[in-house]
Amino acid sequence: MFHQFLQIVRSGAVQSQFEIAEKLNISPEMVVQIARDLTARGYLEGAAEECSPVETSGCSGCPAGSACHSSISTWGLTEKGKKAVSV
């Protein structure tokens, strides 16, 4: 599933966590957890860990800025992530 997630991110289209969840047949909350795990492992970079649908103060450092609306996360592949999906 991690590989599929990375492929979706590689596609370059801005995806809401709900769109990714639908594509992977998982919950939106699981999408966030997978993204955090992949970020911690060095495959992803991007949206701030503090993002919260209720609280927007954690979004000040997020690359998505005010366009996020808490349901869209902007993730990018690190070099490690790019290598993982090029296999």
PyMOL Python script that loads the backbone (N, CA, C, O; Angstrom):
from pymol import cmd

cmd.read_pdbstr("""\
ATOM      1  N   MET A   1       0.815  -1.191   0.000  1.00  0.00           N
ATOM      2  CA  MET A   1       0.000   0.000   0.000  1.00  0.00           C
ATOM      3  C   MET A   1       0.861   1.259   0.000  1.00  0.00           C
ATOM      4  O   MET A   1       0.493   2.267  -0.603  1.00  0.00           O
ATOM      5  N   PHE A   2       2.023   1.200   0.684  1.00  0.00           N
ATOM      6  CA  PHE A   2       2.899   2.369   0.713  1.00  0.00           C
ATOM      7  C   PHE A   2       3.350   2.733  -0.703  1.00  0.00           C
ATOM      8  O   PHE A   2       3.408   3.908  -1.064  1.00  0.00           O
ATOM      9  N   HIS A   3       3.665   1.711  -1.492  1.00  0.00           N
ATOM     10  CA  HIS A   3       4.114   1.955  -2.859  1.00  0.00           C
ATOM     11  C   HIS A   3       3.006   2.631  -3.678  1.00  0.00           C
ATOM     12  O   HIS A   3       3.278   3.562  -4.436  1.00  0.00           O
ATOM     13  N   GLN A   4       1.780   2.173  -3.529  1.00  0.00           N
ATOM     14  CA  GLN A   4       0.650   2.789  -4.240  1.00  0.00           C
ATOM     15  C   GLN A   4       0.472   4.241  -3.808  1.00  0.00           C
ATOM     16  O   GLN A   4       0.211   5.110  -4.640  1.00  0.00           O
ATOM     17  N   PHE A   5       0.611   4.503  -2.526  1.00  0.00           N
ATOM     18  CA  PHE A   5       0.496   5.865  -2.007  1.00  0.00           C
ATOM     19  C   PHE A   5       1.558   6.751  -2.655  1.00  0.00           C
ATOM     20  O   PHE A   5       1.258   7.858  -3.102  1.00  0.00           O
ATOM     21  N   LEU A   6       2.788   6.266  -2.705  1.00  0.00           N
ATOM     22  CA  LEU A   6       3.877   7.032  -3.310  1.00  0.00           C
ATOM     23  C   LEU A   6       3.622   7.276  -4.798  1.00  0.00           C
ATOM     24  O   LEU A   6       3.960   8.342  -5.314  1.00  0.00           O
ATOM     25  N   GLN A   7       3.040   6.315  -5.479  1.00  0.00           N
ATOM     26  CA  GLN A   7       2.724   6.492  -6.891  1.00  0.00           C
ATOM     27  C   GLN A   7       1.673   7.581  -7.094  1.00  0.00           C
ATOM     28  O   GLN A   7       1.753   8.353  -8.049  1.00  0.00           O
ATOM     29  N   ILE A   8       0.700   7.643  -6.207  1.00  0.00           N
ATOM     30  CA  ILE A   8      -0.327   8.690  -6.288  1.00  0.00           C
ATOM     31  C   ILE A   8       0.316  10.054  -6.099  1.00  0.00           C
ATOM     32  O   ILE A   8       0.011  10.998  -6.828  1.00  0.00           O
ATOM     33  N   VAL A   9       1.198  10.154  -5.126  1.00  0.00           N
ATOM     34  CA  VAL A   9       1.898  11.427  -4.893  1.00  0.00           C
ATOM     35  C   VAL A   9       2.749  11.783  -6.100  1.00  0.00           C
ATOM     36  O   VAL A   9       2.794  12.944  -6.508  1.00  0.00           O
ATOM     37  N   ARG A  10       3.421  10.797  -6.672  1.00  0.00           N
ATOM     38  CA  ARG A  10       4.274  11.036  -7.842  1.00  0.00           C
ATOM     39  C   ARG A  10       3.482  11.568  -9.030  1.00  0.00           C
ATOM     40  O   ARG A  10       4.023  12.300  -9.858  1.00  0.00           O
ATOM     41  N   SER A  11       2.214  11.209  -9.119  1.00  0.00           N
ATOM     42  CA  SER A  11       1.403  11.656 -10.256  1.00  0.00           C
ATOM     43  C   SER A  11       1.337  13.178 -10.353  1.00  0.00           C
ATOM     44  O   SER A  11       1.063  13.724 -11.422  1.00  0.00           O
ATOM     45  N   GLY A  12       1.590  13.864  -9.228  1.00  0.00           N
ATOM     46  CA  GLY A  12       1.674  15.317  -9.259  1.00  0.00           C
ATOM     47  C   GLY A  12       0.368  16.051  -9.090  1.00  0.00           C
ATOM     48  O   GLY A  12       0.382  17.259  -8.853  1.00  0.00           O
ATOM     49  N   ALA A  13      -0.742  15.388  -9.200  1.00  0.00           N
ATOM     50  CA  ALA A  13      -2.034  16.049  -9.031  1.00  0.00           C
ATOM     51  C   ALA A  13      -2.277  16.278  -7.542  1.00  0.00           C
ATOM     52  O   ALA A  13      -1.989  15.410  -6.718  1.00  0.00           O
ATOM     53  N   VAL A  14      -2.802  17.438  -7.208  1.00  0.00           N
ATOM     54  CA  VAL A  14      -3.155  17.686  -5.813  1.00  0.00           C
ATOM     55  C   VAL A  14      -4.328  16.793  -5.476  1.00  0.00           C
ATOM     56  O   VAL A  14      -5.364  16.834  -6.140  1.00  0.00           O
ATOM     57  N   GLN A  15      -4.168  16.006  -4.466  1.00  0.00           N
ATOM     58  CA  GLN A  15      -5.183  15.034  -4.081  1.00  0.00           C
ATOM     59  C   GLN A  15      -5.660  15.342  -2.670  1.00  0.00           C
ATOM     60  O   GLN A  15      -4.842  15.615  -1.791  1.00  0.00           O
ATOM     61  N   SER A  16      -6.952  15.304  -2.439  1.00  0.00           N
ATOM     62  CA  SER A  16      -7.430  15.413  -1.067  1.00  0.00           C
ATOM     63  C   SER A  16      -7.221  14.074  -0.393  1.00  0.00           C
ATOM     64  O   SER A  16      -7.113  13.044  -1.058  1.00  0.00           O
ATOM     65  N   GLN A  17      -7.165  14.091   0.914  1.00  0.00           N
ATOM     66  CA  GLN A  17      -7.008  12.817   1.622  1.00  0.00           C
ATOM     67  C   GLN A  17      -8.192  11.910   1.328  1.00  0.00           C
ATOM     68  O   GLN A  17      -8.069  10.687   1.405  1.00  0.00           O
ATOM     69  N   PHE A  18      -9.336  12.493   0.992  1.00  0.00           N
ATOM     70  CA  PHE A  18     -10.524  11.697   0.684  1.00  0.00           C
ATOM     71  C   PHE A  18     -10.391  11.022  -0.678  1.00  0.00           C
ATOM     72  O   PHE A  18     -10.824   9.882  -0.847  1.00  0.00           O
ATOM     73  N   GLU A  19      -9.795  11.714  -1.650  1.00  0.00           N
ATOM     74  CA  GLU A  19      -9.568  11.105  -2.967  1.00  0.00           C
ATOM     75  C   GLU A  19      -8.562   9.962  -2.876  1.00  0.00           C
ATOM     76  O   GLU A  19      -8.746   8.905  -3.481  1.00  0.00           O
ATOM     77  N   ILE A  20      -7.501  10.189  -2.113  1.00  0.00           N
ATOM     78  CA  ILE A  20      -6.501   9.136  -1.943  1.00  0.00           C
ATOM     79  C   ILE A  20      -7.117   7.946  -1.215  1.00  0.00           C
ATOM     80  O   ILE A  20      -6.879   6.794  -1.579  1.00  0.00           O
ATOM     81  N   ALA A  21      -7.907   8.232  -0.189  1.00  0.00           N
ATOM     82  CA  ALA A  21      -8.571   7.161   0.564  1.00  0.00           C
ATOM     83  C   ALA A  21      -9.448   6.320  -0.349  1.00  0.00           C
ATOM     84  O   ALA A  21      -9.466   5.092  -0.253  1.00  0.00           O
ATOM     85  N   GLU A  22     -10.170   6.986  -1.229  1.00  0.00           N
ATOM     86  CA  GLU A  22     -11.044   6.266  -2.152  1.00  0.00           C
ATOM     87  C   GLU A  22     -10.227   5.389  -3.105  1.00  0.00           C
ATOM     88  O   GLU A  22     -10.585   4.240  -3.362  1.00  0.00           O
ATOM     89  N   LYS A  23      -9.130   5.942  -3.623  1.00  0.00           N
ATOM     90  CA  LYS A  23      -8.292   5.178  -4.551  1.00  0.00           C
ATOM     91  C   LYS A  23      -7.670   3.956  -3.888  1.00  0.00           C
ATOM     92  O   LYS A  23      -7.500   2.916  -4.524  1.00  0.00           O
ATOM     93  N   LEU A  24      -7.331   4.085  -2.610  1.00  0.00           N
ATOM     94  CA  LEU A  24      -6.691   2.985  -1.898  1.00  0.00           C
ATOM     95  C   LEU A  24      -7.677   2.133  -1.098  1.00  0.00           C
ATOM     96  O   LEU A  24      -7.300   1.130  -0.491  1.00  0.00           O
ATOM     97  N   ASN A  25      -8.943   2.547  -1.108  1.00  0.00           N
ATOM     98  CA  ASN A  25      -9.987   1.845  -0.367  1.00  0.00           C
ATOM     99  C   ASN A  25      -9.671   1.761   1.139  1.00  0.00           C
ATOM    100  O   ASN A  25      -9.780   0.705   1.762  1.00  0.00           O
ATOM    101  N   ILE A  26      -9.279   2.912   1.690  1.00  0.00           N
ATOM    102  CA  ILE A  26      -8.985   3.033   3.115  1.00  0.00           C
ATOM    103  C   ILE A  26      -9.649   4.302   3.644  1.00  0.00           C
ATOM    104  O   ILE A  26     -10.196   5.084   2.866  1.00  0.00           O
ATOM    105  N   SER A  27      -9.607   4.509   4.944  1.00  0.00           N
ATOM    106  CA  SER A  27     -10.212   5.702   5.531  1.00  0.00           C
ATOM    107  C   SER A  27      -9.302   6.913   5.336  1.00  0.00           C
ATOM    108  O   SER A  27      -8.088   6.760   5.207  1.00  0.00           O
ATOM    109  N   PRO A  28      -9.888   8.131   5.313  1.00  0.00           N
ATOM    110  CA  PRO A  28      -9.073   9.345   5.228  1.00  0.00           C
ATOM    111  C   PRO A  28      -8.086   9.467   6.392  1.00  0.00           C
ATOM    112  O   PRO A  28      -6.984   9.988   6.223  1.00  0.00           O
ATOM    113  N   GLU A  29      -8.477   8.994   7.549  1.00  0.00           N
ATOM    114  CA  GLU A  29      -7.576   9.024   8.702  1.00  0.00           C
ATOM    115  C   GLU A  29      -6.357   8.140   8.474  1.00  0.00           C
ATOM    116  O   GLU A  29      -5.250   8.471   8.898  1.00  0.00           O
ATOM    117  N   MET A  30      -6.570   7.008   7.798  1.00  0.00           N
ATOM    118  CA  MET A  30      -5.461   6.108   7.479  1.00  0.00           C
ATOM    119  C   MET A  30      -4.512   6.768   6.478  1.00  0.00           C
ATOM    120  O   MET A  30      -3.301   6.557   6.542  1.00  0.00           O
ATOM    121  N   VAL A  31      -5.051   7.561   5.560  1.00  0.00           N
ATOM    122  CA  VAL A  31      -4.220   8.294   4.606  1.00  0.00           C
ATOM    123  C   VAL A  31      -3.246   9.195   5.365  1.00  0.00           C
ATOM    124  O   VAL A  31      -2.052   9.228   5.065  1.00  0.00           O
ATOM    125  N   VAL A  32      -3.765   9.917   6.343  1.00  0.00           N
ATOM    126  CA  VAL A  32      -2.927  10.814   7.137  1.00  0.00           C
ATOM    127  C   VAL A  32      -1.863  10.020   7.877  1.00  0.00           C
ATOM    128  O   VAL A  32      -0.706  10.437   7.931  1.00  0.00           O
ATOM    129  N   GLN A  33      -2.237   8.889   8.443  1.00  0.00           N
ATOM    130  CA  GLN A  33      -1.278   8.059   9.176  1.00  0.00           C
ATOM    131  C   GLN A  33      -0.193   7.520   8.247  1.00  0.00           C
ATOM    132  O   GLN A  33       0.985   7.509   8.606  1.00  0.00           O
ATOM    133  N   ILE A  34      -0.582   7.077   7.064  1.00  0.00           N
ATOM    134  CA  ILE A  34       0.401   6.573   6.102  1.00  0.00           C
ATOM    135  C   ILE A  34       1.350   7.691   5.701  1.00  0.00           C
ATOM    136  O   ILE A  34       2.560   7.478   5.621  1.00  0.00           O
ATOM    137  N   ALA A  35       0.815   8.877   5.449  1.00  0.00           N
ATOM    138  CA  ALA A  35       1.657  10.011   5.071  1.00  0.00           C
ATOM    139  C   ALA A  35       2.644  10.346   6.181  1.00  0.00           C
ATOM    140  O   ALA A  35       3.810  10.632   5.906  1.00  0.00           O
ATOM    141  N   ARG A  36       2.199  10.315   7.408  1.00  0.00           N
ATOM    142  CA  ARG A  36       3.101  10.588   8.537  1.00  0.00           C
ATOM    143  C   ARG A  36       4.190   9.520   8.629  1.00  0.00           C
ATOM    144  O   ARG A  36       5.354   9.831   8.879  1.00  0.00           O
ATOM    145  N   ASP A  37       3.807   8.277   8.428  1.00  0.00           N
ATOM    146  CA  ASP A  37       4.766   7.187   8.495  1.00  0.00           C
ATOM    147  C   ASP A  37       5.798   7.301   7.372  1.00  0.00           C
ATOM    148  O   ASP A  37       6.996   7.142   7.606  1.00  0.00           O
ATOM    149  N   LEU A  38       5.333   7.573   6.166  1.00  0.00           N
ATOM    150  CA  LEU A  38       6.249   7.714   5.038  1.00  0.00           C
ATOM    151  C   LEU A  38       7.152   8.929   5.202  1.00  0.00           C
ATOM    152  O   LEU A  38       8.305   8.908   4.771  1.00  0.00           O
ATOM    153  N   THR A  39       6.641   9.979   5.816  1.00  0.00           N
ATOM    154  CA  THR A  39       7.457  11.157   6.094  1.00  0.00           C
ATOM    155  C   THR A  39       8.538  10.809   7.115  1.00  0.00           C
ATOM    156  O   THR A  39       9.704  11.166   6.945  1.00  0.00           O
ATOM    157  N   ALA A  40       8.142  10.114   8.168  1.00  0.00           N
ATOM    158  CA  ALA A  40       9.104   9.716   9.203  1.00  0.00           C
ATOM    159  C   ALA A  40      10.187   8.791   8.645  1.00  0.00           C
ATOM    160  O   ALA A  40      11.327   8.813   9.110  1.00  0.00           O
ATOM    161  N   ARG A  41       9.833   7.987   7.655  1.00  0.00           N
ATOM    162  CA  ARG A  41      10.793   7.053   7.051  1.00  0.00           C
ATOM    163  C   ARG A  41      11.637   7.708   5.961  1.00  0.00           C
ATOM    164  O   ARG A  41      12.549   7.086   5.417  1.00  0.00           O
ATOM    165  N   GLY A  42      11.330   8.970   5.644  1.00  0.00           N
ATOM    166  CA  GLY A  42      12.137   9.701   4.676  1.00  0.00           C
ATOM    167  C   GLY A  42      11.708   9.597   3.231  1.00  0.00           C
ATOM    168  O   GLY A  42      12.466   9.975   2.337  1.00  0.00           O
ATOM    169  N   TYR A  43      10.503   9.093   2.973  1.00  0.00           N
ATOM    170  CA  TYR A  43      10.013   8.958   1.600  1.00  0.00           C
ATOM    171  C   TYR A  43       9.213  10.175   1.137  1.00  0.00           C
ATOM    172  O   TYR A  43       9.157  10.456  -0.061  1.00  0.00           O
ATOM    173  N   LEU A  44       8.604  10.891   2.060  1.00  0.00           N
ATOM    174  CA  LEU A  44       7.763  12.049   1.738  1.00  0.00           C
ATOM    175  C   LEU A  44       8.255  13.272   2.478  1.00  0.00           C
ATOM    176  O   LEU A  44       8.902  13.183   3.522  1.00  0.00           O
ATOM    177  N   GLU A  45       7.927  14.418   1.906  1.00  0.00           N
ATOM    178  CA  GLU A  45       8.115  15.691   2.579  1.00  0.00           C
ATOM    179  C   GLU A  45       6.922  16.555   2.211  1.00  0.00           C
ATOM    180  O   GLU A  45       6.286  16.337   1.180  1.00  0.00           O
ATOM    181  N   GLY A  46       6.623  17.515   3.034  1.00  0.00           N
ATOM    182  CA  GLY A  46       5.516  18.392   2.671  1.00  0.00           C
ATOM    183  C   GLY A  46       4.725  18.906   3.827  1.00  0.00           C
ATOM    184  O   GLY A  46       5.263  19.562   4.719  1.00  0.00           O
ATOM    185  N   ALA A  47       3.447  18.613   3.819  1.00  0.00           N
ATOM    186  CA  ALA A  47       2.498  19.195   4.765  1.00  0.00           C
ATOM    187  C   ALA A  47       2.961  19.062   6.208  1.00  0.00           C
ATOM    188  O   ALA A  47       3.531  18.049   6.611  1.00  0.00           O
ATOM    189  N   ALA A  48       2.700  20.107   6.963  1.00  0.00           N
ATOM    190  CA  ALA A  48       3.103  20.155   8.368  1.00  0.00           C
ATOM    191  C   ALA A  48       2.387  19.082   9.170  1.00  0.00           C
ATOM    192  O   ALA A  48       1.216  18.791   8.927  1.00  0.00           O
ATOM    193  N   GLU A  49       3.094  18.496  10.123  1.00  0.00           N
ATOM    194  CA  GLU A  49       2.519  17.479  10.986  1.00  0.00           C
ATOM    195  C   GLU A  49       1.391  18.019  11.855  1.00  0.00           C
ATOM    196  O   GLU A  49       0.525  17.264  12.298  1.00  0.00           O
ATOM    197  N   GLU A  50       1.403  19.325  12.096  1.00  0.00           N
ATOM    198  CA  GLU A  50       0.427  19.903  13.005  1.00  0.00           C
ATOM    199  C   GLU A  50      -0.922  20.201  12.356  1.00  0.00           C
ATOM    200  O   GLU A  50      -1.809  20.730  13.025  1.00  0.00           O
ATOM    201  N   CYS A  51      -1.102  19.884  11.093  1.00  0.00           N
ATOM    202  CA  CYS A  51      -2.362  20.184  10.417  1.00  0.00           C
ATOM    203  C   CYS A  51      -3.536  19.562  11.161  1.00  0.00           C
ATOM    204  O   CYS A  51      -3.475  18.411  11.594  1.00  0.00           O
ATOM    205  N   SER A  52      -4.581  20.325  11.300  1.00  0.00           N
ATOM    206  CA  SER A  52      -5.759  19.858  12.005  1.00  0.00           C
ATOM    207  C   SER A  52      -6.990  20.453  11.348  1.00  0.00           C
ATOM    208  O   SER A  52      -7.005  21.648  11.052  1.00  0.00           O
ATOM    209  N   PRO A  53      -8.027  19.654  11.109  1.00  0.00           N
ATOM    210  CA  PRO A  53      -9.235  20.186  10.482  1.00  0.00           C
ATOM    211  C   PRO A  53      -9.955  21.206  11.352  1.00  0.00           C
ATOM    212  O   PRO A  53     -10.730  22.009  10.833  1.00  0.00           O
ATOM    213  N   VAL A  54      -9.723  21.197  12.644  1.00  0.00           N
ATOM    214  CA  VAL A  54     -10.407  22.122  13.543  1.00  0.00           C
ATOM    215  C   VAL A  54      -9.567  23.360  13.780  1.00  0.00           C
ATOM    216  O   VAL A  54     -10.092  24.472  13.847  1.00  0.00           O
ATOM    217  N   GLU A  55      -8.280  23.172  13.905  1.00  0.00           N
ATOM    218  CA  GLU A  55      -7.377  24.242  14.277  1.00  0.00           C
ATOM    219  C   GLU A  55      -6.490  24.591  13.090  1.00  0.00           C
ATOM    220  O   GLU A  55      -5.813  23.709  12.562  1.00  0.00           O
ATOM    221  N   THR A  56      -6.470  25.836  12.657  1.00  0.00           N
ATOM    222  CA  THR A  56      -5.658  26.209  11.507  1.00  0.00           C
ATOM    223  C   THR A  56      -4.322  26.812  11.902  1.00  0.00           C
ATOM    224  O   THR A  56      -3.499  27.083  11.028  1.00  0.00           O
ATOM    225  N   SER A  57      -4.076  27.031  13.188  1.00  0.00           N
ATOM    226  CA  SER A  57      -2.823  27.654  13.603  1.00  0.00           C
ATOM    227  C   SER A  57      -1.611  26.796  13.258  1.00  0.00           C
ATOM    228  O   SER A  57      -0.524  27.337  13.055  1.00  0.00           O
ATOM    229  N   GLY A  58      -1.764  25.490  13.187  1.00  0.00           N
ATOM    230  CA  GLY A  58      -0.656  24.605  12.853  1.00  0.00           C
ATOM    231  C   GLY A  58      -0.286  24.643  11.395  1.00  0.00           C
ATOM    232  O   GLY A  58       0.732  24.071  11.007  1.00  0.00           O
ATOM    233  N   CYS A  59      -1.079  25.297  10.576  1.00  0.00           N
ATOM    234  CA  CYS A  59      -0.856  25.319   9.133  1.00  0.00           C
ATOM    235  C   CYS A  59       0.065  26.450   8.673  1.00  0.00           C
ATOM    236  O   CYS A  59       0.384  26.541   7.488  1.00  0.00           O
ATOM    237  N   SER A  60       0.493  27.309   9.595  1.00  0.00           N
ATOM    238  CA  SER A  60       1.274  28.472   9.199  1.00  0.00           C
ATOM    239  C   SER A  60       2.566  28.101   8.475  1.00  0.00           C
ATOM    240  O   SER A  60       3.011  28.859   7.614  1.00  0.00           O
ATOM    241  N   GLY A  61       3.182  26.962   8.796  1.00  0.00           N
ATOM    242  CA  GLY A  61       4.415  26.552   8.138  1.00  0.00           C
ATOM    243  C   GLY A  61       4.215  25.587   6.993  1.00  0.00           C
ATOM    244  O   GLY A  61       5.187  25.125   6.396  1.00  0.00           O
ATOM    245  N   CYS A  62       2.982  25.276   6.678  1.00  0.00           N
ATOM    246  CA  CYS A  62       2.678  24.289   5.648  1.00  0.00           C
ATOM    247  C   CYS A  62       2.869  24.867   4.253  1.00  0.00           C
ATOM    248  O   CYS A  62       2.457  25.999   4.000  1.00  0.00           O
ATOM    249  N   PRO A  63       3.491  24.110   3.334  1.00  0.00           N
ATOM    250  CA  PRO A  63       3.675  24.601   1.973  1.00  0.00           C
ATOM    251  C   PRO A  63       2.366  24.810   1.215  1.00  0.00           C
ATOM    252  O   PRO A  63       2.348  25.538   0.222  1.00  0.00           O
ATOM    253  N   ALA A  64       1.290  24.203   1.649  1.00  0.00           N
ATOM    254  CA  ALA A  64       0.001  24.392   0.977  1.00  0.00           C
ATOM    255  C   ALA A  64      -0.637  25.719   1.368  1.00  0.00           C
ATOM    256  O   ALA A  64      -1.520  26.219   0.671  1.00  0.00           O
ATOM    257  N   GLY A  65      -0.189  26.287   2.483  1.00  0.00           N
ATOM    258  CA  GLY A  65      -0.705  27.572   2.931  1.00  0.00           C
ATOM    259  C   GLY A  65      -2.199  27.574   3.125  1.00  0.00           C
ATOM    260  O   GLY A  65      -2.774  26.588   3.585  1.00  0.00           O
ATOM    261  N   SER A  66      -2.831  28.677   2.777  1.00  0.00           N
ATOM    262  CA  SER A  66      -4.268  28.809   2.997  1.00  0.00           C
ATOM    263  C   SER A  66      -5.093  28.025   1.982  1.00  0.00           C
ATOM    264  O   SER A  66      -6.314  27.950   2.122  1.00  0.00           O
ATOM    265  N   ALA A  67      -4.468  27.443   0.971  1.00  0.00           N
ATOM    266  CA  ALA A  67      -5.194  26.671  -0.043  1.00  0.00           C
ATOM    267  C   ALA A  67      -5.559  25.281   0.452  1.00  0.00           C
ATOM    268  O   ALA A  67      -6.304  24.562  -0.213  1.00  0.00           O
ATOM    269  N   CYS A  68      -5.049  24.902   1.599  1.00  0.00           N
ATOM    270  CA  CYS A  68      -5.198  23.531   2.086  1.00  0.00           C
ATOM    271  C   CYS A  68      -6.624  23.180   2.483  1.00  0.00           C
ATOM    272  O   CYS A  68      -7.133  22.143   2.059  1.00  0.00           O
ATOM    273  N   HIS A  69      -7.263  23.985   3.257  1.00  0.00           N
ATOM    274  CA  HIS A  69      -8.606  23.716   3.775  1.00  0.00           C
ATOM    275  C   HIS A  69      -8.662  22.416   4.557  1.00  0.00           C
ATOM    276  O   HIS A  69      -9.731  21.821   4.692  1.00  0.00           O
ATOM    277  N   SER A  70      -7.539  21.974   5.066  1.00  0.00           N
ATOM    278  CA  SER A  70      -7.395  20.806   5.933  1.00  0.00           C
ATOM    279  C   SER A  70      -7.797  19.478   5.313  1.00  0.00           C
ATOM    280  O   SER A  70      -7.580  18.438   5.935  1.00  0.00           O
ATOM    281  N   SER A  71      -8.365  19.465   4.132  1.00  0.00           N
ATOM    282  CA  SER A  71      -8.697  18.180   3.518  1.00  0.00           C
ATOM    283  C   SER A  71      -7.753  17.854   2.370  1.00  0.00           C
ATOM    284  O   SER A  71      -7.789  16.754   1.818  1.00  0.00           O
ATOM    285  N   ILE A  72      -6.914  18.812   2.017  1.00  0.00           N
ATOM    286  CA  ILE A  72      -5.945  18.580   0.950  1.00  0.00           C
ATOM    287  C   ILE A  72      -4.559  18.752   1.540  1.00  0.00           C
ATOM    288  O   ILE A  72      -4.258  19.774   2.156  1.00  0.00           O
ATOM    289  N   SER A  73      -3.737  17.770   1.352  1.00  0.00           N
ATOM    290  CA  SER A  73      -2.365  17.839   1.833  1.00  0.00           C
ATOM    291  C   SER A  73      -1.437  17.833   0.643  1.00  0.00           C
ATOM    292  O   SER A  73      -1.659  17.114  -0.332  1.00  0.00           O
ATOM    293  N   THR A  74      -0.402  18.635   0.727  1.00  0.00           N
ATOM    294  CA  THR A  74       0.568  18.669  -0.345  1.00  0.00           C
ATOM    295  C   THR A  74       1.791  17.904   0.103  1.00  0.00           C
ATOM    296  O   THR A  74       2.503  18.327   1.013  1.00  0.00           O
ATOM    297  N   TRP A  75       2.030  16.785  -0.534  1.00  0.00           N
ATOM    298  CA  TRP A  75       3.195  15.977  -0.238  1.00  0.00           C
ATOM    299  C   TRP A  75       4.057  15.894  -1.473  1.00  0.00           C
ATOM    300  O   TRP A  75       3.563  15.919  -2.600  1.00  0.00           O
ATOM    301  N   GLY A  76       5.321  15.798  -1.253  1.00  0.00           N
ATOM    302  CA  GLY A  76       6.256  15.598  -2.348  1.00  0.00           C
ATOM    303  C   GLY A  76       7.171  14.441  -2.016  1.00  0.00           C
ATOM    304  O   GLY A  76       7.402  14.132  -0.847  1.00  0.00           O
ATOM    305  N   LEU A  77       7.685  13.808  -3.040  1.00  0.00           N
ATOM    306  CA  LEU A  77       8.599  12.695  -2.830  1.00  0.00           C
ATOM    307  C   LEU A  77       9.994  13.221  -2.555  1.00  0.00           C
ATOM    308  O   LEU A  77      10.444  14.171  -3.197  1.00  0.00           O
ATOM    309  N   THR A  78      10.668  12.617  -1.618  1.00  0.00           N
ATOM    310  CA  THR A  78      12.078  12.876  -1.396  1.00  0.00           C
ATOM    311  C   THR A  78      12.852  12.066  -2.431  1.00  0.00           C
ATOM    312  O   THR A  78      12.257  11.318  -3.206  1.00  0.00           O
ATOM    313  N   GLU A  79      14.159  12.210  -2.446  1.00  0.00           N
ATOM    314  CA  GLU A  79      14.966  11.384  -3.354  1.00  0.00           C
ATOM    315  C   GLU A  79      14.745   9.902  -3.066  1.00  0.00           C
ATOM    316  O   GLU A  79      14.658   9.092  -3.989  1.00  0.00           O
ATOM    317  N   LYS A  80      14.655   9.554  -1.797  1.00  0.00           N
ATOM    318  CA  LYS A  80      14.395   8.171  -1.399  1.00  0.00           C
ATOM    319  C   LYS A  80      13.040   7.703  -1.923  1.00  0.00           C
ATOM    320  O   LYS A  80      12.911   6.568  -2.382  1.00  0.00           O
ATOM    321  N   GLY A  81      12.030   8.571  -1.857  1.00  0.00           N
ATOM    322  CA  GLY A  81      10.707   8.249  -2.365  1.00  0.00           C
ATOM    323  C   GLY A  81      10.698   8.075  -3.876  1.00  0.00           C
ATOM    324  O   GLY A  81      10.039   7.179  -4.403  1.00  0.00           O
ATOM    325  N   LYS A  82      11.436   8.941  -4.572  1.00  0.00           N
ATOM    326  CA  LYS A  82      11.522   8.843  -6.031  1.00  0.00           C
ATOM    327  C   LYS A  82      12.159   7.525  -6.439  1.00  0.00           C
ATOM    328  O   LYS A  82      11.717   6.882  -7.391  1.00  0.00           O
ATOM    329  N   LYS A  83      13.195   7.126  -5.719  1.00  0.00           N
ATOM    330  CA  LYS A  83      13.850   5.852  -6.025  1.00  0.00           C
ATOM    331  C   LYS A  83      12.908   4.676  -5.773  1.00  0.00           C
ATOM    332  O   LYS A  83      12.921   3.694  -6.515  1.00  0.00           O
ATOM    333  N   ALA A  84      12.098   4.778  -4.731  1.00  0.00           N
ATOM    334  CA  ALA A  84      11.181   3.691  -4.394  1.00  0.00           C
ATOM    335  C   ALA A  84      10.123   3.468  -5.470  1.00  0.00           C
ATOM    336  O   ALA A  84       9.741   2.326  -5.727  1.00  0.00           O
ATOM    337  N   VAL A  85       9.645   4.534  -6.101  1.00  0.00           N
ATOM    338  CA  VAL A  85       8.598   4.360  -7.120  1.00  0.00           C
ATOM    339  C   VAL A  85       9.172   4.163  -8.518  1.00  0.00           C
ATOM    340  O   VAL A  85       8.433   3.843  -9.449  1.00  0.00           O
ATOM    341  N   SER A  86      10.470   4.349  -8.675  1.00  0.00           N
ATOM    342  CA  SER A  86      11.053   4.128 -10.000  1.00  0.00           C
ATOM    343  C   SER A  86      11.438   2.678 -10.212  1.00  0.00           C
ATOM    344  O   SER A  86      11.871   2.299 -11.301  1.00  0.00           O
ATOM    345  N   VAL A  87      11.283   1.867  -9.181  1.00  0.00           N
ATOM    346  CA  VAL A  87      11.638   0.441  -9.267  1.00  0.00           C
ATOM    347  C   VAL A  87      10.582  -0.306 -10.039  1.00  0.00           C
ATOM    348  O   VAL A  87      10.694  -1.518 -10.223  1.00  0.00           O
TER     349      VAL A  87
END
""", "prot")
cmd.dss("prot")
cmd.show_as("cartoon", "prot")
cmd.util.cbc("prot")
cmd.orient("prot")
